[in-house]
Amino acid sequence: MDITSLEKKYNGYDFQEKVEELEKKISANPGNNREIGKLSSELSHNSELAFKASQMQRLLGALKDAQYISTNETDYEIKEMALEEITTLEGQIAALDEEVKRLIIAKEFVDEDDNRSAILEIRAGAGGDEAALFAADLFRMYKNYALKEGWDLQIIESNVTAEGGYKEVIAQINGKNVFKKLKYESGVHRVQRVPSTEASGRIHTSTSSVAILPEAKDIDIQIDPQDLRIDVMRASGAGGQCVNRTDSAVRITHIPSGIVVSCQETKHQTQNKEKAMAILRSRLYDLQKQEEQSKRDDIRLSQIGSSMRAEKIRTYNFPQNRITDHRIKKSWFNIEEVLNGNLEELIADVEHGIQEELLKEIQKSE
């Protein structure tokens, strides 16, 4: 074990200086609750790192002492004890070094929006009616998972096909850590199966896209009313007694960005407008975050960058009962369970797998 390089590495860390700097910032911002929350989270993280760095320095000191004794001591028993201590200390140092690396990596994956609720958007892609049916399967999967987590899911906008699929479905999911648990679900999902309409039994490949947006509040995004064009119209319905006879559907166009959102899920124009504004705020907030991230060039972006939404992240292969996440190159063999909302293992594995990939990149650069 190279003690010199480890000493240089841990003496080079400025965790304690960062702790003191953050404590001063918190004292200087007593009235800004949002900023205080962000700084407190960063302070907690750096305090833990500072503590572990201090532990490492003590262990390295003890290892140097044990190595000196093992080299210079003439008493056989004392020499043996020193050698045993070296083995123990080297194991503790290696484990602690790994912990510190993982903490640093975990910080890279901590998003200030992790504790927020989220907007879920699912759209059918290639594959026609089968893609729409797959979009409906994905929506049912997330809906069931939300129920298991105790979250509240409400549809904001949907476009249902005659076969019961979704060309598009947008929902608001309210609860604790919604964005944290679902943020790696954004991307293109692919399904391989025999559609119910396929008489010859031929396997089709279809896709649907999933986007998870952190829910934004008025404090996050300031929208000038003059930048909005708001149209109201009759909501489309099933006809007969179900037809909506009032102008309750709302479509909002944000002129500067060109973003268009709509909602017709309730019979009340005001409620539909509020839901549409929630989508607009979240899309503008997400756009703002992507612009900020595009200015950064680091390992984290290479792993989970905003471009991930355009990439194929997962395949659901029904003939082989296999789900494969292409980012971490891992498969599970329980499609029906997952599509019924049992996502806990998959979500945990994906988060861990992405962090493992980043750890490998860090180790290569050392």
N, C-alpha and C positions, 0 to 999 in steps of 0.2 A: 504493500500500500504506500503510495507516494504522499507522505505527510506534508512535504513542502508545498506541493501544488494545492492540496486541500486547505492548508493554512492561508495561502495566498488568496484562494477563492473566497474563503469565509471572512477573511479580514477585508476583502474588497467589497463585501455586501454592506450597504448603508441602511439596513432595516431600522436600527435604533435612531439614526438621524431622521429618517422618514417619520418615525413615531413622534418624535419631538416636534417636527414640522407640522404634522397633522393636528397635534394637540393645540398648537398655537392658532392654527386656522379655525378650529372648532371654537376656541375662546373668542376669536374675532368675529364670528358669525352667529351670535346668540339668537337672532330672530328669524333666520332663514331655515325653516324646518326641512325643506327638501335638500338643501346643501348640507345641513348637519347630518341627515340620514346617510348621504353618500360618503361624507368624510368619516363618519363613525364606522361604516362598513370597511372602509379602507384602513382605518386605524386598527380595527380588530385583526384584520389580515396581517398587517405589518407587525403588530405586537406579537402574534404567534410566530412569525418568521424570526423576529429578533430573539425571542426566547429560545427557539431551536438553534439559531446560530450561536448563541451563548453556550448552549449545551454542547454543540459541536466543538467549540474552542476548548471546553473543559476536557472532553474526551480525547481530543488531539494532544493536549498537554499530558494527560495520563498515559497515552500511548507512547509518547516520546520518553517519558520516565521509565516505563516498562521496558522499552527497547534498550535504553541505556543500561538498566540493571542486567538484562539478559546478555548483553555484550561484555560487561565489565565485572559482573559478580563471579566470584570463584566458588562460593558455596553452592553445591549441586541442587539442594532442595529449593533454595531461594531462586536460583536460575530457572528451575522447572516451574515454580509458581509464576515467575515473570512471563515465561513463554505461554503459560495457560491464560494469563491476563491479556497478553497481546492478542491471542486468538479471539477472546471474548470481546475485547475493545474493537478489534477490526470488524467484527460482525455488527456491533452496535453502531459504529461509524458509518458502515455501508448502508444500514437500514435507515439511519437518520438522514443521510445524504439523499436517499431515495425519497423520504418524506418531504424534505425541503423542495426537491425538484417537483414533486406532485403538487405541493402547495402553490408553487410559482405558476405551474401549468393551470391549476384550478382557477387562479386569479385571472389568467388570460381568458378563461371561459365564463367568468362571472360577468353577467350583463346587468347594468343598473336597472334594467327593465324586468329582471327575473321574477320579482314578486308581483308583477302586474297580471291583470286579466288579459285576454287576447281576442283577436278577431280571427276566425277560421274561414278560409276561402278555399273551396274545392271546385275545380272546373274540369269537365270532360275534355280529353285531348284527342289523339288519334284513335280511331276505332269505331266511330259512329255510335249506334245504339248501345253496343257493348261497353264502350268507354263511359257512357252515361250511367249504365247499370253499375259499373265498377266505382264510379264517383259516389253512387248511392251506398255501396258497400263500405267505402272509406268513411263516409259521413256517419253511417251507423256505428262503425268501429269507434270513432272519436266520441260520438254521443254516449255510447255505453261506457267508455273509459271515463268520460266526464262524470257520469252518474256514480261510478265506483269511487271516484275521488271526492265526491260531494260537491262538485261544481254545478253551477246553473248554466244551462245552454239554451239559448233562444235564437231561432232562425230570424235573420234580418231580411234576406232576399233569397228567392229560389226560382229556378226555372225547371219545372218537372216535365219529363217526356211522357208520351202515351204509355210506355212500357213500365213506368215507375222509376226511371232513372233520373239523374240530375245533369242537365247541361251545365248548371252552375248552382252552387248553394253557398250562402254566406251566413255565418252564425257568430254570435257574441258569446264567449264563455267567461263567466265571472267566477272567481274563486282565488284561493291562495296558490301562488307559484304556478299559475297556468302557463305563462310564457316560458318559464324555466324548464318545465317538463316537456313542452311540446315544440320548442324552438327548432330542434333538429329534424322535425317532420317535414319542414319546407323542402319542396323539390318535386321532381317528376316520379310518380309511382307507376310501375308497369305490371300488368297482369297477363298471365298466359293460361288460358283455359278454353274449354269447349263451350261457347255461348248456348244458352237455352234455345235460341232460334236456329242453331246449326244442325241441320238434319244429317249431314254426312259424318258428324263426329270430328271434324277438323278443328285443331287447336288454333285459336286466334290470339294475337297479341294486341293489347290496347293500353292506353295510358290515360292518367288523370293527374293534374297538377294540384299540389297542396301548398298553401301559403299560410304561415302563422305570423300575425302582426301584433306587436304589443299594443294594448289599448292606450290611446293617448287622451289626455285631458286638455281642457282649455288652457291650463297653465303651460303645457308643453308646446302647443301650436296656436299661434295667434292668427286667426283667419279674418281678413277684412271683408265685411259683408258686401262691399262693392265688387269683390272678386268673384262673387257667386251669382250664377243664374239658376233660379229655382223654378221648376215647372211642376204643376200638379195636373193629374189626369185621372181618368177612371181606372181603377185596378182591374186587371183581367181576372176572370174567375171561371168557374166550371159551368156557368150559365144557369138558367132556371131561377130558383129561389136563391141560389148562391151568388148571383151576379151582384157586384158592388155598384150601387146606383149613385154613389157620391164620389166627388173628386178627392179621393183619399191617398192615392199613390203619389209619391214624391220622387222627382229626379233632380239631383243637384249637380251642376257643372262648376268645377273650380277652374275659372278661365286661365289664370297664369300657368297652371300645370297641365290643363287639359283632362284632368281626372274627372270621370263621371260616375256617380253612385246613385242608386235608387233603392226604394223600399216601398212595398205594398202589403206587408205581412199583417198589418192591423187595419181596422176600419176607421182609425182616427188619423187624420192628416198630421196633427202635431206629433203624435208618437212616431209615425213613419219618418217625419223630418228629423227627429232626434236620433233615430237609429241610423239614418243615412249620414247625418253629421258625424256620428261616432265612427263610421267606416271612413269617411273623408279625413277626419283628424288622424286616424291610425295610418292611413296610406301616406299622408303628407309627412307624418312623423317618421315612418319607415323610410321614405324617400330621403329625408334629411339625414337619417342615420347612415344610409348607404353612401351618401355624398361624403360624409365625414370619414367613413371607413375606407373609401376609395383613395383618400389622401394618405392612408397608412400602408406600409409595405412590410408585413411581418408574417411569421409562420402561421399565426392564428388565422389570418385571412386566406392563406393557401389551403387551409383545412376546411373552414366553415364559412367562406366568404359569401357575400350576397349573391354571387353568380350561381350558388348551389341550387337556387330555385329553377334554373334552366337545365339542370343536370338530372340524369336518371339516378336516383338514389337507392331505389329498392324495387325488387321484382317479386311478385307473388305467383309462384308456379304451382297451379292446382294439380296437374297430373302427378307431380312428385311430392305434393304436400309440403312444399319448401318455400320459405321466405328468405331472400338474400338481400342484405344491405351492402351495397357496392362500395360504400365509403370505408367500411371497416373489414370487408371481405369475410363476413360471418353469416351463417345460415341457421334458421330455426325450422323445425318440422312440425308445426302446429297451426296451420293456416286458419282453420275454423275457430280455434280458441282466440287467436289474435283478432280476427275480424269480428268476434263477439265482444271485443273490448278488453281482453286480457293483455294489455300492452306493457305491464310493469317491467317484466324481464327484458323485453326488447328495448324499451326506452333506456333502461339502466345500462344494458350492454352497449348500445350505440354511444351513449355519453362516455362510458369508460373506454370504448374502442377508439374514439376520436382523440381522447386525451393520451392514450397509449401511442398513437401515431405521432402526436406532437412531442411526446417524451423521446421517441426515437430520433426525431429531427434535432432536438436539443442535444442529445448524447453524441450525435454525429458532429455537431458543431464544436463540441468541447475538445 
